[in-house]
Amino acid sequence: MKIALADLISNSYFPAAAAVELGFFAEEGLDMTLELIFPVDKTLEVMRDGEIDFVAGCAHCTPHAFPEWQGAKLLASLAQGMYWFLILRADLGAKKGDIEAIKGLRIGAARFADLGLKQILVETGIDIDTDGIEIGPVPGALTGENVNFGVAAARALADGKVDGFWANGMGAEVAVRSGAGTMVIDARRGDGPAGAFNYTMPALITTDRLIEENPDAAAAAVRALVKTHRALKDDVSLATTVGRKLFPAEEAELIADVVERDLPYYDAAISREFVSGMSQFSQDVGLVKAPLDYEQVVATQFSELWAA
């Protein structure tokens, strides 16, 4: 079987990668291969077309390949809450939480991830056009097939190609530690509008087809994820072990610190509150036309495994 991530050198979908590398999928009887397929819209399209079995990706992105949430389900949460960060050039002197500092700047953001930042701006009364904000792809981040967006964004910031970026925790960590960037918005930890936490989450996603034809594999994947959460909470140094197998040297030595900060959010459950919040966000940004029912979005038959 195959599981694909839209970003590999990152903490965003790290529990899925760790489940492969630490052997928890194998322990559950799944011979799982890990793939990087960028960008996320392509990742979901490849799953829709039957070439991969699972996606570790942004929950709200699912309707791109499965309109109105027809044909796919969330199996479990990789981590709770929206997981991208706004990083601005350090020389701007922006303070944490000061969203107004984004005015007049060029911000790099990946497709679909950018919707979260844009909605934060809407809800805080900032107009992208009036306030002279440019939000678009990071120069060079769309070249080639296997792009790791966060680290590419951090590199672009250091090179002066953007004034800031909206990307994952690894990109944020690299930029802040290098001195090139300052952390301005961390929605997972309370910056921005209160509802931003539930715009999206990193999730384990599969097709209705797989659930119907191979429910045992879907259940095994959830159990493997829960075991991975538990193992990383018990010994976060395992993240370094995984990172050294998958990441360049610099990021491999950073991943345990980034994952350690994420551990409080390592909970496989998907709440009704989350789905309600994501549903409203998805309607607000035009991803779906109608409110989403919980059972439409979540494979509830596996919910008892979340706390196993």
N, C-alpha and C positions, 0 to 999 in steps of 0.2 A: 504494500500500500504506500501511498505518497501523501505527504503533508507539505504545503507550500507556505512560505512567509513572504510578505511584500518587502520586508526590511530585515536583514539578518544581523548586521553589526549594530545591535540595538538592544535595549531592555524591553521594548514594546511587546514583542512576541516571544521573549526569551523562555518562558516556561515550556512552550512547545518544542523549541530547539533542545532544551535541557532534557525533556522527556525522551527524545530520541537518543541523545548522546549519553545519558545516564542509564539507559537501558530499561526505562519504565514501560515504554510501548512494548518492547520485546517481552518483558515480564508478564504483560497482559496478553501475550500471544499474537501481537501484531508485528510483522516484519515491515517496519516503517522507514521510508526514505525521506530525507529532508531536502527541500528544494527552495531556492530563492527565485521568485518570479516577480519582477517589478514592471510597472506600477501595480497598485492594488486592483485597479479595474481589470487589468489583464489576469491577475491571479484568480479573481472570481470567475472570469470568463472561461479560463482553463478548467476550473472545477465544474462549471456548468456543462462544459463540453465533454466531461467524463475522463479527462486526462490525469486528474489528481482526485484524491478522495476527501481531503480536509484542507481547510484554509485557516491559518492563524492570522487574523486580520481585524480591521476596524468593523465593529458591529454595524454601524450605520451605513457602511458601504455596500452591504449585501444587495439592496434593491437595484444596483447598477446592472447586475447580471440576472437578477431574479425580481423583475418588476412587481411592485406592490407586495413584496415578500412572498411570492408564489414559487415554491420549489426548493427552498432552503430553510434551514433552522440554525439557531444558536444552540450548541450543545452545552457550553459552559463558559464561564468567564476566565480569561487568563489573568486578569487583575481588574479591580474595580476602578471606575472613573475615567474621564477623558485624560489622556496621557501625553499630550504634547505641551511644549513650553514655548513661550515667546522670549527670545534672546535678542537683545539689541547691542549695537557697538558699544564697547566699554567707554570710549571717549565721550559718549553722549551724556554720561552721568545719570542715566535713568534709575529711578528707585523701584524696588520691588512693589508691584501693585499699581504702578503709575502707567495705566494704559494710554493716557494722553500723550505720552512720549513717542508714540508710534506715528504721530502726525507728520506728514511730509517725507516719510521714509520708504525705501524699497525693501520689501519683505519677501524672502523666499519661502515658499510653502508648496507641498506636494498636492496634487489633485485629490479631492475629497477631504484630506486633512485640512485644507484651506477653509473649508466651510465652517469648521469650528471657530477659527479665528474671526472670520467675517461675521458670524452670528454674535460673538462676544462684542464686536464693535457696534453692531446694530443695537444690542441691548444696553450698551453704555452710552448711546447717543452720538457715536462718532460716525461720520459719513465718509466713506472711502474716497469718493470723488471730490467732494467739497474740501476735505482735509488733506488732499494731495497724497494719498497713500497708494502705493503700487504693491499688489500682492500677486506673485506669479512664480513660475518655476525657477529653481536655482540654476544659474548658468552652469552648464556642464553636467547637471544631475540627470539629464534625460538621455545622455549618450550611452550606448551599449545596452545590454540586456540585463545585467546583474548589478544594478545600482543600489548602494546603501545610502539612503537619502540623508539621514542625520549627519553622518560624518562628512558627506559631500557639502552639506549646508554649512557646517562648522568651518570647512576649508574655504568656502566661498566668502564667508564673513571675514576670516583672517586675511584673505587676499583683496578685500575691499570691493568685491563684486556685488555685495548686498549690504544693506544697513542693519539687517536683522533677519532672523528666520523663525519659523514656527515648525518645530520638529521634535523628535523623540529625546528621551533623557540622555542617551549616549552622545548625541550631537551637542546637547546642552552642556554636558559634563566636559567634553573636549574643548568647547569654546570658552567656558568659564575658567577652567584650569589653565588654559593657555594665556588668559588675560585679554583675549580678543573680545569677549562678550560678557554681558551682564544679564542675569536672570530677572525678567520683568513680570511675566505672568506664568503661574503654575496653577491651572484650574483644578487639578486633582486635590491640591492642598489649600483651596479657599480663595484664590485670586479670581477676580472677574465676577460675573453674575452668579447668583447661587445655583441656578439651574444648569450651569455649564458642566458641572460634574457628571450629569447624566446625558449629555449630548451623545456620548458614545463610550465604548470600552473596547479593549483588546479581547477578542473572543475566539473560541474554537467553533468553526462553522462547517457544516456539511450539507449535503443535498437530501431532500425528501426521498429521493431514489435510493441512496445508500441506507438511510434509516429503515426503509421498507424492506430492502433486499438483504441487508446485513446488520440487523439491530445489535447483534453481539459485538460487532466491530465498533459501532458507535459507543456502546456502553464501555467497552474496553478502553477506548480513547479517553473517555471522561475519567475512568479510574486511574489511568496513567497520569493524567494531568493533576489530579488530586494528590497522588503520591509524590509528584514532582514538587508541588507547593510545599508539602510537608517536609520533604527532604531538604529543600533550600532553607526553610525556616529553622530546621534543626542544625544545619551546617551550611552557612552561606558561602563558605570557601569552595563549595562544589561549583559555584558559578564561575570561579576562576578556572577550575578544571575544564569546564565546558568551553569557556572563552578561549583558552589556549588551543583548543582543537579547531575552533571556528573563526576566530578573529585575528586581525593583525596584532602585533605585540602590544602597542600602546593601549588599544581598546580592551585587550584581554586582561590587562592588569587593572583596568578601571571597572570592569563589569560587576565585580562583587560589591563594590561600594554603591553603585547605582542600584543594583538589585536589593541590597540591604535596606535602602530607603523605601523600596517598593513593597517590602514584605508585609506591612500592615494591610496592603490592598490585595494580597494573594488569597482570594476567596473565590471558589468556583461558582458560587450561587449567582443567579440572575434574578433580580427582584422585579416585582410588578412596578414598583416606583421607578426603577431604571427604564423599563420598557415604555412606561408612560412618558418619561422625560425624553427619551430618544425618539419616540413617536412624534411628539410636538416639535422637536428640533428638525426631524426629517421632513415634516410638513412645511415648517418655516423656510427651509432652504430648498424646497422643491424636489426632494428625493422620492416622496410618496404623495399621493393625492388625498388619502383618507387616513383616519386614525388607525393605528395598528393594535390588534388584540394580542394579549399576552401569548395565548396558545398559537397564534399565527406566527409568532416570532421565535418562540422557545420550544425546544423538544422536551416537553414537560415529563415525558415518560422516564427520563434519566435524572430527574431532579433529586431523587433520593440518594443518588451517588455523589452529589456535591459535597456532602458532609461525611462521606464514608471514611 
